[in-house]
Amino acid sequence: MGKSDSTEVLFTNQGEGQQSRSYLHNSAFMQLMAAKCKPRLERAVQSLFSENVLPFEVLHVADLGSSASNPTTFSVMATVIDTAKCKCKELGLQMPEFQFWFNDLPGSDFNTLFKGLSSFAVGERYTDVLCLVMGVPGSFYGRLFPKSSLHLVHSFYNVHWLSKVPLLRDEAESLLPLNKEKIYISTTSPPAVREAYLSQFQDDFSTFLKLRSQEMVPNGRIVLMLQGRQSADPTSKECCYQWEILAKALTEMVSQKVIDEEKLDSFDVPYYSPSKEEVKEVVDKEGSFATELLETFATELGDKNIWRSGKEIANSLRSFTESVISDHFGIEIIDKLYEKVTDILIQDLATQSDDEPIKNISLVVVLKRM
């Protein structure tokens, strides 16, 4: 993917079939992380009742990047409603109405999301709650909501996606690619690649915060979970592993003449895994929010069943990378590519030391609108 706007082609795989490569059926890890994040979301909702945000008749909640057939969307709704019900009962307040705004890019799977809402509403659990839902297609790197309208903003595994790929060309060498045979930052990438990715993240995250500050009421909360890293090194395995595997598979296809070398050298992913320090630096510099929580979770990937783990990790990777891969390289290489990814993962897992398991690092960020 070149330096063009990523919002045109960045979306997760659609579909509801059990055998599909859809995000819906490859989201077990996401549901696990949503459970870990739930107490932080509950505290954020509770804080709205304990500060000068009340009274409100309607609680406005925006879930950014929510329409990707992801069952965690409904767990977010349930958490917000259940927590609000408990606080209203505790404080003797009238239950507010709920307005949920579901946002994602136009190419995402809104249909599956809205079909799932009917199941969410079944039963007696929420018969006493008026819950309204609206879809909001568009990039969260642009304005989405009216000024001072939102009480709570939630985004789950989305803010690590950049608005575009940074320019990775050597201007002194006739714009030759800087990141040959790689698709993200790696140990072989020159420092200019790392600097370009960090700069793009800083610009994008600052824009994200500035826009949300315009849309939120004072003392409103943002709750984010995103891919991150614990290491200060942006080339560490904990944040680059999946992209190294994908790059290796693409390189093998170049050697087999299935993909042109120039095609690979012109492709990089619009993605960045920040450290806690990098996130806090942007928040402090932008100035609209105070950081209430900033922590990391480390989760080991795979298990002792190497073949099953390799397939699961490959399917998960495919579910959120296929759109950008097929846009750049063509849909005809997709099945063969992810078969190679699976084979490489199985081989790698077979030689993996028990002392060095593959880890996924997640960042949880809770911000308060100043």
N, C-alpha and C positions, 0 to 999 in steps of 0.2 A: 504494500500500500504506500503510495507516494505521500506528498505533503498536503493533499487535498483534504477537505472537510470530511471527518470520519462519520458524521451524522448521516450521510447518505447510504452507507453500507454496513453500519455497525448495529447488528441486532442478533439475538439468540435464536436458535433453531426452533421453528414452530412445530405444532402437531401434538396429538394426544395419544397416538398409538403406542402400545407397550414396547414394540420392537423398533420404534423410530429413534432417531438420534436427537430427539427434542430435548430442550432444556428442562421441560416438565419432568421427564423420566430420568434425568441425570442430575438431580438436585439434592441427593441425600446429604452431601457435605454441607450444602447451603442451609438445609433444615437444622442440621446439628449446630451450625454457627448461629443461626437465628435463636435457638434455645439458649445459647450462651449469652447472647446480647439482650435477651428478654428482660432481665432485672434492670439493666441500664435504661431501657425504654420505659419501664414502669416508673422508675424514679424521675425520668424527665416529665412524664405525664403528671405525676404527683406534684412536681414543682410548680406546675401551672396553677394549681389550686392553692399553693401556699404563699404566692407572691402577688404582686399587684397586676395580675393579668385578668382576674375576675372583676366584675361579673361578666359572663358571656352567655348568650342564649344559644349560640351555635359554636361548636368547637371545630375549627378548620384545620384539617390535617392533610399535608401533601406527602405522598409517597413517590419519590423520584426514581425512575427506572423500574417501575413496578409491573409492567404489563407483560413481562417475558414468560408467561405460563408458569409463574413461580408460586408454589403453594405457600411460601413464606409471606406473601402479600396478605393472605387472609389471617395468618397468625398475628401480623402487625395490627390489623383491624381489631381482632379479638382482644389483644393486649390493651390497646388504647381504650376500647369501650369498657372492658372489665375493670381496669384501673380507675377510670372516671366514675364508674358506678360505685365502687368501694369508697372513693373520696367523697362523693356527694352524700352517701349514706352517713359517713363519719362526720361530715361537717354540717349535715342537715340542709343541704342545698338541693335545689331542683335540678334534675338531670338535664343537661343540655342536649340539643340536637347535634348530630354529627354530619359534617360535610367532608367526605374523603375525595381528594383530588389525586387520580392515578395518572402519573406522567411516564411517558417513554418516547423513544424515537418513532417516527411514523412507520418504519418498516417492522416494528415489533408486533407481537401476537396479542393484540387487544381482544380478539374474539374469544380466545380460550379464557382470558381473565374474566370477561363479563359473563361467560357461561358458568364459571365457577361461583359467581356471586349468588346464584340461585340456591346452590347447595349450602353456602354460608348462612343464608337467611332461614333455612329450614329448621323447624323445631321451636321450642318455647324459650330458648335462652335469651333472645333479643326481641321478644314481642313488645316489650315496654320501651323500646329505643327507636327513635326515628333516625335512620341512617341513610343519607343521600350520597350518591356516587357520581362522579363525572370523570371522563377521560380527557387528558390534556396531552395531545401529541406535540412533540418538539424537544429540542435540546435544552438541558438545564444550564448550558452555557449562554443562554439567552433568557430574557424576561418571559415568565410563564403565568404569573398571577397578579391580581390588582395590588396596588400599594397598601401596605399595612393590613393585610387580610389573613395571614397565616399565624396560627398559634404554635404549630408543631410541624417540623419537616423531618422526614425520615428517608434515608437512602441506604440500600443494602447491596454492597458489592458493585458499585457503579462509578464512584468518583475517581477511581484509579484509571478509568478510560479517559483519554485526552480528546480535546476537540479536533486535533489533527496531529499528524506525525511531524516532528520537528524537521527542519531542513538539514539533511545529513549529507552534504556535498562539500567537497574541498574546492573553495572558490579559487585557490591559487593553482589548482591542477585541472582547469577546464571542467569544473563541476563533476569530477569523478566521485563515485560513491565512497563514503568513509567507512561503511560498515559491511564490507564484502563478506558473503556467505553467512551472515547473521541477520536476524530479524528483530533483535532487541539488544540491549546492552549486554556485553559479554566480557570475559577476561581478555579477549583479543581486540576488543574495541578501543580505538584511540580515545584519549581524554575528551576530545571535542564531542564525541557521541554522548558520553555521560553528561557533559555540561549542557548539551542541547536538550536532552530529555528532562533534566532537572529544571531548566529555564522554562520549558513548555508547561511542566506541571505547576510551577510557581505562578505563571501567568493564568493558567486555566483555573486553578483552585482559588486564586485571588478574585477572579471574575465571578466564580460560583458564589463566593461569600458576599461580594458586593451586591449581586443581584438578589440573593436571598434576604439580605438586610433590608432592601427596599420593600420586599414583599411581606415581611414579618412584623408582628407587633412587638413593642418593647418587652423584654423578659421572655419572649418566646424561645423555644429550644430547637436545636438541630441535633439529630442522632444519626451518625454515620458509621457504617462498617465497610471497610475496604481492604483490598490486598495491600500489605505493607512489608516491612522487613524490620528485624531487630538489629541487624548488623549495620555498621556505618558504611560498609562497602556495597555499592549498588550492583556489583557483579556477583554477589554471593549466591550460592545455590538456592538458598531459601526463597529468593525472589525471581530467579532466572531459569530455574530447572525446566519448566514446561516449554519455554521458548527455545531453550537449547535442544530439547528433544525434537521439537517441530522443525527447527532449522536443520538439524541433522537429517531428518527425513527428506526435506526439500533438497538438500545438497546431494543426497543419494539419487534423487530423481533427475537432478542436473547431470550427474555422471552417467546416467542411463539415457540421456538425451530426451527425456520426457518433458523437461522444463529447460528453457533457455537460461544461461547463466546471467545474462543481462536482466532478465525478468526477476530472478532472485535478488540480485544486487540493488534493484530499485524498490524492494519491498521491506518495510519495517512496520512494526505494530504501533498503534496509537495508545500507548499504555505506559504507566509508570507506577512502581511500587515504592512509596515514600517511607522514610523512617519517621518515628515520632518527632524527632527534632525538626525535620523538614516541614512537617505539618504545622507544628506550633509556630515556627518562624513565619509562615505565611499568615496564620491567624493573627498573630501579634502585629505584623506589619500592616495588614489590611485594616484592622482596628475596629470593626463593627461588632465583634463577638468576644466574649471571655471564654476561656477553655475551662470547663468544669470537670472533664474526664478525658484522659488520653492513655490508653493501655493497649497491650498486644496479647494475642492468643497464639500459641504455637500448637499446631495439630499435625500429627503424623499421618502420612498418606499411605494407603495400602495395608495389607496384612500378610500373613504367612502363605496364603494362597496366591502365588505369584501370577499365575495365568489370569485368575479372576481380577486381581488388582490392576494388572496391566490393561485389561479390557475396560474396566470401570474408569480408570484415569483417562484413557484415550477417548472414551465416549464423552466424558465430562469436558475434556479439552475441545473436542469437536463441536459440542453443543454451543459454545460461545465464541469459537474462532472460525467456523466454517464460512460465515457470511463474508468476512474480510478476505479470507483465502480464496474463495471462489470468485469474488469480484476481481481480484488481481490476476490469478493464474488460470481461471476458467473452471467451470463445474465438472469438466470431464476428468480432471485429475483427482477429484476429492476422495473417492472410495479407495483408490490405490494409495493415496497419501496417508490416510488415517490407518490403513492396514499396516503400513510401514511404521507409523508412530506406535501402534500397539506392539509390533515385534521388537522395536527398540526399547520400549518401556519394560517388556517382559525380560529381555536380556539384561537390562540395567538393574532391575529389581533382583534378578538372580545373583548378581555379583555385589549387591549392596551389603555393606557391613552393618551388623546390628548396632554398632556404636555410632553410625552415621545415617540414621533414617531420613527419608525424604520428609520435609516439613513444609507445611503451609503456614504463613504468618498473616494474621489478620489484625487490623487496627480498629479499635472502637474509639470514636470521638463524640463527645457531647459538648455542645456550644450553647452559650446563652447570649441572646441578642441584647446588646448594651442599650 
